[in-house]
């Protein structure tokens, strides 16, 4: 099911998930630069797939992509 999602939706997702995801990635790597690069990649994937991702599984999906 395709859902049209806006920049506001993306900002809300970013604000809700950024800190926990950044902490998780930093815990895994111990490297701030790598963590920031990985975060960019995760949020890029979310933006590109925003209209097909399920709201209920979005957060677990993001953590899986991050690994």
N, C-alpha and C positions, 0 to 999 in steps of 0.2 A: 504494500500500500504506500503510495507516494503522498507525502505531506509537505506542503510548502512551508518552510521555516525561514524566519527572517534573521537579520543581524541581531535584533533584540533577543531572540531565542538563544543565539550563539553566545552573546555576552552573558546571559543568565547561566548557561551551562559553564562557561569559562569561570565565572565568579564562584559557582558552587563546587567545582571540581579541581580548580587550579592548585590550591594549597595542599589538599590531601594527595593529589597525584604527584606534585613536586616533591613532597616529603617522601613518598614511596620510592620514586626514582632516585632521589639522593641517597636514600637508605641502601638501595641496590648497588649504586655505583660509587658513592663517595666523591663524585666529581661534579662540581657546579656547572661547568661548561657542557659536559655531556648531558647532564640533567636538562639544561635549558634547550639543547638541540632536540632531545627526545620529546620534550613537551611540545615544541613547535611541530614536530612530526605528528604527534597524536592529535593535536588540535586541527592540523591540516586535514587529516583523514576524517575527522568529525565534520569539518566544514564541507568537504567534498561529498560526503555521504549523508548530509543532514536531512535530506528529504526521504531517505529510506530507512534510517535508523529508528528502532523502537524506543520509545521513551523509557519503558520499564527496564530495558537491558542496556541503556546507554552507558551508565557509570561502569558496570562490569566490563563492557566492551572496551571502554577507554583504558582500563587497567590492563586488559589482555593485550591490547595493541602496544601499550607501553613496555610490556615485557619483551 
